[in-house]
Amino acid sequence: MTALYRLLTGEDSSAFCHKVTDALAKGWVLHGSPAFAWDAGAGVMRCAQAVTKETEADYDPDRRLGEQ
């Protein structure tokens, strides 16, 4: 069994929510609370959400985590 970890990031928008929802639909599980920070340079709120996934396959660093 292999444990995978990803940190999803993006602007606080529906696109970020869709990114997290897509990960959940593909078997990833929320890990901890989301984080938010104001990006004064860009004038936007930034979000981050950690997700994890247990898989039977071996970890392959040459493959994107979202494809494992």
KAWODA-V417527 format. One record per helix or strand. SS is the DSSP state (@ for helix, = for strand). FROM is the first residue (numbers start at 0). TO is the last residue. If there is no record, write none. Layout:
BEGIN
SS | FROM | TO
SS | FROM | TO
END
This chain:
BEGIN
= | 1 | 10
@ | 13 | 24
= | 28 | 38
= | 43 | 54
@ | 64 | 66
END
